[in-house]
Amino acid sequence: MSKRDYYETLGVSKGATAEEIKKAYRRKAKELHPDRNADNPASEGLFKEANEAYEVLKDSNKKAAYDRYGHAAFEGGMGGGGRPGGQGDFSSAFSDVFDDLFGDFMGGRGGGGRQRAARGADLRYNMRVTLEEAFGGLQKTINVPTAVVCANCSGTGAASGSEPATCGTCSGMGKVRAQQGFFTVERTCPSCSGAGQVIKNPCSSCHGAGRVEKDRALSVNIPAGVETGTRIRLSGEGEAGARGGPQGDLYIFIEVADHQIFEREGNNLFCNVPVSMTSAALGGDIEVPNIDGGRSRVKIPSGSQSGRQMRLRSKGMPFVRGGGVGDMFIELQVETPVNLTARQKEILKEFEALSTDNSPESQGFFKKVKRFWDGVKSQD
C-alpha cells in the first residue's frame, strides 16, 4: 500500500513555512491522539503517520530530500536519514510540540526554562470609618502584618557571601521530564519546587525563605463617598514573593459605621426630625443638621402630619468618582405631648370641644367604620 504524501498528511501545502508545518502537526496531534480517540482504533495509526510526516518536514535537510525524491529518499539508504517513524522518532517529534499542547495544563507555556519565582499572597485589611469620614474622605495610616523581603539576604534566602546553587536534579530548569511509553510527562522539580535553585547555606534571619514577618505602616487615601463594601486595591503592597518573587496586592474593605442621626441609602441621607404638635399644626421654621457639620433651615407647613418628607438637594453623600452629590430627606415625626399639667389638659379639652373640621383623616376613617358596621347589621 502506497504511503500518503507527507504534506497531505499534515494538511499543508508544499511551500508551507516551518511554523505553519509545526502548527499543522499540533492540530493533528490534538485531533488524533489515542487518548482522545479511545473508541477509534484507527486513530493510533493516523497519529503515528502524522508524527512520521512531521519528523521529516521539520528538518530542513530531510525536507529538501523529500521534496526532491519523495518517500524514496528514505528507502534503501538513499538520503542518509534512514526510514523516518518508529518509537524514537515519535518522541523527538512529539517533544517539539509538547509545551504547546500541554503547557497551560502543566503550569505555563514555554516549559524549557525554570518557573517564575512564586508571587506573594494578597492581603485583606478591614477598615471601619465614621459616616463623617466617609463624607469628607481621609488619609489614614494603618499597620499591616505581612511578609517582607529579608534585609540580610535581599530576598535570595542565601547567607551573606553565598548564592543559591543550581538545582542538580533539574539542572536549573525547574522541571523534570519522564518518558512513559510514547508519552513524555513533565513535572515540577521535587528538589527545588520549580525554582531551579537550591539554598545550601541559608540566611540565618529568614532560614532560606527570603522573607520575614513584619508589621508595615502604610498611608492609605480613602476617597470621599465610600460606603460599606467598597474595596480599595493597593498594588504590590501584599506579601513579598518567595526568593525575590513579585509582591502580592493589599485589598482594603471599607465598613461605614452607623450614625446616631443620619441613615444612609446609597448617596442619599435620611433624618427623622421630631416636631411638636403645635409646630406641626401651626407651621414654622426649624433647623436641621447637615453631615458636613452645618445647619439647614426648613419651613414646616401648617397642618403637617407624621411621615411627611421634605427634600434638601445636594445635602447627601458625594459620589466616589465625582459627578454629583446625593440629597438629604427630612421626615417629620409629630410628637404627642406628655406629662400635661392640669391647665394644659383644660386647654386641650377646650380645643377638642371647638374642633369640628380640624381632623379630616380621623373623621373620614370613622365615617368608613360607621358604614362598615351599618352594612354588617343589615346582613343580620
N, C-alpha and C positions, 0 to 999 in steps of 0.2 A: 504494500500500500504506500503510495507516494506521500511525502510529508508536505504539510501546508507551508505556504510561504510565510516567513517569519514576520514580515510587515503586516500581512493579512491576519496572522495570529494575534498580534497586538492591536490591530485596528488603526495603523498609521500608514502614511504614505512613505515612499522610498526616500523622499527628501526631508523627512522629519528630523528635527534637531534632537540633540541628546536629551534635553529637558523634556521635549514632547514625548520621546520614547519612554523616559522614566515615568512620566505622568500616566501614560497609557498602560504601562505594566502595573503601576499602583492600582489603577482602576480594575484591571483584570484580576490582580491578586485578591482584592477585596471581594470581587464578584464570584470568583471560582474557588476560593479557599475551602477545603474539605470540611472544616469545622462549621462553615455556614451552609453547607450543602449535604447534610448527613443523609438526606433522602434521595440523593442523586449520585449513584456510584460512578458515573462518568466524570464527575467534577474533578476528581483527583488526577485523572489522565490529562484533562484540559489544563489543569493548574500547572502540571509539570511541563506541558507543551509551551505554555506562556513563559515559564521560567527559562526553558531552553532558548526560546527566541530572544529573551532579554539578555541572557548571558552572552549571546553573540553580538547583538546590536548595541549593547552598552560599551563594548570595546572597539575603539576606532580601527585597530588592525584587523580584528575578526570581521567587523562590519564591512571593511573595504574588500576583504577576501570574499565574503558572502555576496556583496554587490556584483563582484566580477564572475564568480564561479557558481554561485548558488549553493545548494546543500553539498555539492561535490567538493567544495573547498575543505570539508571536514571529514571526508571519506578517503580511505586508502592512503593516509599520511599526507595528503595534499593540504596546504595551508598552514601546516605546522601547529595547529591548535588542538588537534585531537577532536574526537567527537564531543560536541557540547552536550550538556544534560548530565543526568546522574545525581547522586546524593551530594557529592562535594560541590558540584557546580550550583546546585539549588541553594545551598547555604550561602554561597558567595553572592548570588544574585538577590536572594531574599533579604540579606542583611543590608543591602544598599537602600532598601525602602522600608526597613523595619521601623525606623524612627518616624517616618511619615505616616505609616499605618497605625502604629500603636503609641506614638509619642505622647499624645494627650492622656491616654489611659494610664501610661506608666509614670506620668508626672511632669510632662512638658516635652516640647519638641526639641530636636537637635540634641539627642541624648549623648553626644560624643564627649561633651565637657562635664565638669562636675556641677552639681546642683548649686543654685544660689544660696547664700547664707540665709538661715531662717529669719523671717521677718518677726519683729517683736509683736506682742499681743496688743490688741486695742484695749483701752481702759474706759470705764464708765465712772462719772462723778455726778452725784445727785446734789443739786444746789437749790436751796429754799430761799426765796426772796419775798419781800413785802409787796403789796399792791402799789404802794408809792414808788418803790424801787423799780417795779415793772413799768410804771408810767414814765419815769424820767430816764430809765437806763442807768447803768452804773459800771464802774470798773472795780473789780474785786480780786484780791489776792487769795489764792487757795493753795493748800498743801496737799500734794498727791503722792501717796506711797507707790513707788514704782521701781522697776529695774533700770539702772542707768549703766552706761559704759564704764567699765573699770578703769580708773585713772592710772593705776600702776602698770597695766599692760596695754593700755589704749584699745581694749576690746579684743586683743588677739587670744587671750587665755594663756599665753606662754609667759614664763618668768622672765624678768629683766635679763637681757643679754642672750636670750634664746629665741627661737622662732618655731612656729608649728612645722612639723615634718610632713612630707608627702606620705600619704597612706600607702603601705606596702601591699595591701590586699587589692586595691583598685587602681594603683599607680596614679593616684590623684584625680581619677575620672569621676569619683563619687558614685559610680555604678559598676556592677559586675554582670557579666552575661554567662549564661549556661546553655549548652546545646542539648535539647531534648528531642531526639529523633531528627526530623527535618525542621523543627521549630526552635527558634532562638528566643530565650526568655531573658529579659533584662530586669534587674532588681537593684534597689538602693543598697549600697555597700554596707554590710553589717558592722564593719570595723570602725568606720568614720561617720556613719549615719548620713552619708551623702555629701559631707563637707569636702572630701578629697584630701583632708589633712588630719593629723592626729597630734595631740599635745603630749609630748614626752616629759617635759619639765613644766608642770602647770604653775600658774601665778599663785602666790600664797594668799593674795587678797580675795580673788574670785574662784580659786580652785579649778581653774581651767574653763570656767563658764564664759569669761569675757565680760561679765556684767555683775553688778552688786545691787542689793536692795537699798533704797534711799528715798527719803522724802524730798520732793521737789516743790519749790514755791513758784507758782505761775500766776501771772496777771491776766485776768480774763475780762474782756469787754462784753457786757450784757446790753444788747440794744433795747431801746425804748419800745414798749408794746409787747414784750414777750408774754406768753401765757403758759399755763401748766401743760407739759408735754412738748414744749419747744426743745429742739435738740441742736446743740452747737458743736461743730466739729473743729478740733484743733489738730491740723495735720502734723504728723511727726512728733507729737507730744505724748505718745503712749510709751510702752515698754521698749527698751533698746533691744535690737535683734541679737541673737547669739553670735558671738565671734565676728563682730563687725557687720551683722545683717542690718537692714533698714529698720527704723523705728516704726512702731505702730501709731495709731491715732488715739486721741483722747476725745471722748464724747461727753458733753455736759448736758444733763437733762434738768430742765427747769421745773420747779414746783412753786406756784404763786400761792402764798398763804391767804386764808380767808380774812376778810376785813370786817371790822366792827360796825361800819356804817354802810359801805357800798357792797353790792353784789355785782358780779361781772358775768356777762354773756357775750362772748366774742369781744368786740371792741366797744360795746355799749355798757354803761353802768346804770344800776338801778338803786334808788334810795327811797325807803319808806319814811315819810315825814308825818309825825302826829300833829294834828291841829285841834284846837279847842272847838267845842260845839258852837260857841258863839262866833268864832272866826269863820268857821265853815258856813254858818247861817248868814252872817253879815258881810263876809268878804273882808279882804285886807291884804297886806303885804307881809311876807315872811322872808327870812334869809336862810339859804341852804348852803352847805359846804361843798366845795369842789375838791377833786382828787389832788389838784396841784397846791392845795392849802388856801386857796382864795375863797371868795363867797359870791353867791349869785342871789339877786333879789327876785322873788317870784310873787306875782299877783294872784291871790286866791279869789276866784269869782264867788259872788254870794250864792248861797244855796248849794255849795259843793258837797258831794257825798263821798263816803269812804270808797277807795278804789279808783278815784279819778286820777288820771295820769296827765302830767304836763312834761313837755319835751324841751330840754335845753341843748341846742345844737352845738356840736364840736366841744362838748364838755366831758367826753368819754376818754377812751384809751387810744393812743396813736397806733397806726398800722406799723408793723415791724419794718416793712420795706418802704415806708413812706406812702405818700399819696392820699393822706387824709387822717381825720380823727373821728372816732365814734361819738355818739351822743349820750347824754345822761337823761334818765327818765325819773321824774319825781312822782311818787304815788302817795296820795293823801290818805291818812288814817284818822278819821274823825273820832275823837276821844270823848267818851261819856264821863261827865264829872262824877267824882266820888267824894265821900266824907262831907256831904252837904250840911250846912248849918240850918237851923230852923227857919231863918229868914230866907235863905236860898230856896228851901223847899216850898215856902209860901209863895215866893215869886214865880217858881216854876208851875205851881198849881194854878196861879192866876193866868199864866201864859197858856197852859193847857186849856183852860176854860175859854179863852179868847180865840183859840186856834180852830179854824174851820177848814180852810183850804191850804194849810201850810205843809201838809204831809201827803202829797198826791200818790206816792208809791204805796204807802200803807193803806190809804183809802181805797186805791184801786185793787189791792190784794184782797182786802176783806170783802169788797163787793163780789169778787170772784168766788170767795169762800161761801158767801151767803147764797149765790146762785147754785153752787155745788150742793149745799145742804138742802136747798129747796128741791133740787132735782132728785135727790135721794128719797126725800119724803114723798114726792109724787109717785115714785115707783112702788112704795109700800102698800 
